[in-house]
Amino acid sequence: MTKSKLLRTMFMFIIAAGSLNVSAQNRNRGQSNSRPEVRSERQPAAPQNDNRRNIGTISRDNAQFKKEKIKVVATRQRPTGAERVVYNNRNYDYNNGRFYIENNGRYIQARPPRGMHIRTLPPNYQRINFGNTLYYFFEGVFYFDRNGYYEVVNPEIGTIVDALPADYEKVVYNGYTYYEYDGVLYDRVNTSHGRAYQVVGFIE
């Protein structure tokens, strides 16, 4: 083979190899762009300590409240447009996510008992997904869709919410500080979305 033919053969081989490489890159790029977007539910960024993050139900007598808060909100008139809800033979007036009990001509704001059903959710509620369960969350209260009604329930341990109402309580139990609201205990956690609060137990 002459020198000119040898150079021409080598040049054609280099071009062919380059074309194969470009084709492979384009094929890989196409596969990368076709991957579906993966979305995961919010989870704590740090590993969980089961002894701290799952304490079950504890007695109020075994917990130390750092600052006991008693906040009474009352009005002399029944809230306009309130819906009457009867639970365990007690009348509640429900209006925009808040519940009132009539006492000596005054309507005192109260927290709804577990098991109560309402027809409509409060405005600006949040959807909270945990496992296969969808909760509706508003001002520290969890609701669950129960055959067209919304039932006040306890969340499952591990459920995470973005924020708590301003009048939560700080509680010390077994040397750890937790956050309590309406009988639910939370631990503060860091997630990929920022700081949040995870349900770790209940107090009664």
C-alpha positions as CSV (number, residue, x, y, z in Angstrom):
1,M,0.0,0.0,0.0
2,T,1.3,3.4,-1.0
3,K,1.9,6.1,1.6
4,S,-0.9,8.3,0.2
5,K,-3.4,5.4,0.4
6,L,-2.3,4.6,3.9
7,L,-2.9,8.2,5.1
8,R,-6.3,8.3,3.4
9,T,-7.4,5.0,5.1
10,M,-6.3,6.3,8.5
11,F,-8.1,9.6,8.0
12,M,-11.4,7.8,7.1
13,F,-11.0,5.5,10.2
14,I,-10.7,8.6,12.4
15,I,-13.8,10.2,10.9
16,A,-15.8,7.0,11.4
17,A,-14.7,6.7,15.0
18,G,-15.6,10.3,15.7
19,S,-19.1,9.8,14.2
20,L,-19.7,6.8,16.4
21,N,-18.7,8.7,19.5
22,V,-21.0,11.7,18.7
23,S,-23.9,9.3,18.0
24,A,-23.4,7.6,21.4
25,Q,-23.3,10.9,23.2
26,N,-26.5,12.1,21.5
27,R,-28.2,8.8,22.3
28,N,-27.1,9.1,26.0
29,R,-28.3,12.7,26.1
30,G,-31.7,11.7,24.8
31,Q,-32.0,9.0,27.4
32,S,-31.1,11.5,30.2
33,N,-33.7,14.0,29.0
34,S,-36.4,11.4,28.9
35,R,-36.1,10.4,32.6
36,P,-39.2,11.2,34.6
37,E,-39.0,13.7,37.4
38,V,-38.8,12.0,40.8
39,R,-40.5,13.7,43.7
40,S,-40.2,12.4,47.3
41,E,-42.2,13.3,50.4
42,R,-40.7,15.6,52.9
43,Q,-38.4,13.6,55.3
44,P,-36.0,14.7,58.1
45,A,-32.5,15.4,56.8
46,A,-30.9,13.7,59.8
47,P,-31.4,10.0,60.8
48,Q,-34.2,9.6,63.3
49,N,-33.6,8.5,66.9
50,D,-36.6,6.2,67.7
51,N,-36.3,6.8,71.4
52,R,-36.9,10.5,70.8
53,R,-39.0,10.5,67.7
54,N,-41.5,7.8,68.8
55,I,-42.5,8.3,72.5
56,G,-46.1,7.2,72.2
57,T,-48.7,8.5,74.6
58,I,-47.5,10.0,77.9
59,S,-49.2,11.4,81.0
60,R,-49.2,15.1,81.5
61,D,-47.9,14.4,85.0
62,N,-44.7,13.0,83.6
63,A,-43.9,16.0,81.4
64,Q,-42.5,19.3,82.5
65,F,-44.1,22.4,80.9
66,K,-41.7,25.2,80.6
67,K,-44.3,27.9,80.5
68,E,-47.9,27.1,81.0
69,K,-50.1,29.3,78.8
70,I,-53.8,29.9,79.4
71,K,-55.3,31.9,76.6
72,V,-59.0,32.5,76.5
73,V,-60.6,34.0,73.5
74,A,-64.2,35.0,73.9
75,T,-66.9,37.1,72.3
76,R,-70.3,38.2,73.4
77,Q,-72.0,37.5,70.1
78,R,-72.3,34.2,68.3
79,P,-70.0,34.3,65.3
80,T,-71.8,35.3,62.1
81,G,-72.5,32.4,59.9
82,A,-71.4,29.8,62.5
83,E,-72.5,26.2,62.0
84,R,-73.9,24.4,65.0
85,V,-72.1,21.1,65.6
86,V,-73.3,18.7,68.3
87,Y,-70.8,16.2,69.7
88,N,-71.2,14.1,72.9
89,N,-74.3,16.1,73.7
90,R,-72.4,19.4,73.7
91,N,-73.0,22.3,71.3
92,Y,-70.2,23.8,69.4
93,D,-70.4,26.8,67.0
94,Y,-68.0,26.3,64.1
95,N,-66.9,29.3,62.0
96,N,-63.9,29.5,59.6
97,G,-61.9,26.8,61.3
98,R,-62.6,28.0,64.9
99,F,-64.9,26.4,67.4
100,Y,-66.8,28.2,70.2
101,I,-68.7,27.1,73.3
102,E,-71.5,29.2,74.8
103,N,-70.9,30.0,78.5
104,N,-73.0,32.5,80.4
105,G,-73.9,34.5,77.4
106,R,-70.3,34.5,76.1
107,Y,-68.8,32.4,73.3
108,I,-65.4,31.0,74.3
109,Q,-63.1,29.7,71.7
110,A,-62.3,26.0,72.2
111,R,-60.3,23.2,70.6
112,P,-62.4,20.6,68.8
113,P,-62.5,17.1,70.3
114,R,-61.2,14.1,68.4
115,G,-64.0,12.4,66.5
116,M,-66.0,15.6,65.8
117,H,-67.3,15.9,62.2
118,I,-67.7,19.1,60.2
119,R,-69.1,19.6,56.7
120,T,-66.6,22.1,55.3
121,L,-62.9,22.6,55.8
122,P,-61.6,25.9,57.1
123,P,-60.0,28.3,54.6
124,N,-56.3,28.2,53.9
125,Y,-55.9,24.7,55.2
126,Q,-52.8,22.7,54.2
127,R,-52.7,19.2,52.7
128,I,-50.3,16.9,54.6
129,N,-49.4,13.6,53.1
130,F,-48.0,10.8,55.2
131,G,-47.6,7.4,53.7
132,N,-51.0,6.6,52.2
133,T,-52.9,9.1,54.4
134,L,-54.0,12.6,53.4
135,Y,-54.6,15.0,56.3
136,Y,-56.1,18.5,56.1
137,F,-54.2,20.7,58.6
138,F,-55.3,24.1,60.0
139,E,-54.0,25.9,63.1
140,G,-52.8,22.7,64.8
141,V,-55.9,20.6,64.0
142,F,-55.8,17.6,61.7
143,Y,-58.8,16.6,59.7
144,F,-59.4,13.4,57.7
145,D,-62.0,12.9,55.0
146,R,-64.6,10.5,56.3
147,N,-67.4,9.7,53.9
148,G,-67.9,13.3,52.8
149,Y,-67.4,14.7,56.3
150,Y,-64.2,15.9,57.8
151,E,-63.3,14.3,61.1
152,V,-60.9,15.7,63.7
153,V,-58.2,13.1,64.3
154,N,-54.8,12.5,65.8
155,P,-52.1,12.3,63.1
156,E,-49.8,9.3,62.7
157,I,-46.4,9.5,64.4
158,G,-43.9,10.7,61.9
159,T,-46.2,13.2,60.2
160,I,-44.4,16.5,59.4
161,V,-45.9,20.0,59.3
162,D,-44.3,23.2,58.3
163,A,-45.2,25.3,61.3
164,L,-47.2,25.3,64.6
165,P,-49.6,27.9,66.0
166,A,-47.9,30.6,68.0
167,D,-49.4,29.5,71.3
168,Y,-47.7,26.1,71.4
169,E,-46.2,24.8,74.6
170,K,-42.6,23.7,75.2
171,V,-42.4,20.4,77.1
172,V,-39.4,18.6,78.6
173,Y,-39.6,14.8,78.7
174,N,-36.8,12.4,79.4
175,G,-34.3,15.3,79.1
176,Y,-35.5,16.4,75.6
177,T,-37.5,19.4,74.7
178,Y,-40.6,18.9,72.6
179,Y,-43.4,21.2,71.3
180,E,-47.0,20.5,72.3
181,Y,-50.2,21.7,70.8
182,D,-53.7,20.3,71.4
183,G,-52.3,17.2,72.9
184,V,-49.9,16.4,70.1
185,L,-46.1,16.3,70.7
186,Y,-43.7,17.5,68.0
187,D,-39.9,17.5,67.6
188,R,-38.2,20.1,65.6
189,V,-36.5,18.7,62.5
190,N,-34.5,19.9,59.5
191,T,-35.7,18.8,56.1
192,S,-34.7,19.5,52.5
193,H,-37.3,22.2,52.6
194,G,-36.1,23.8,55.8
195,R,-37.1,23.6,59.5
196,A,-40.3,21.7,60.3
197,Y,-42.1,19.8,63.1
198,Q,-42.5,16.1,63.3
199,V,-45.2,14.3,65.3
200,V,-43.5,12.1,67.9
201,G,-46.3,11.3,70.4
202,F,-49.3,12.5,72.4
203,I,-49.9,13.8,75.9
204,E,-53.0,13.4,78.0
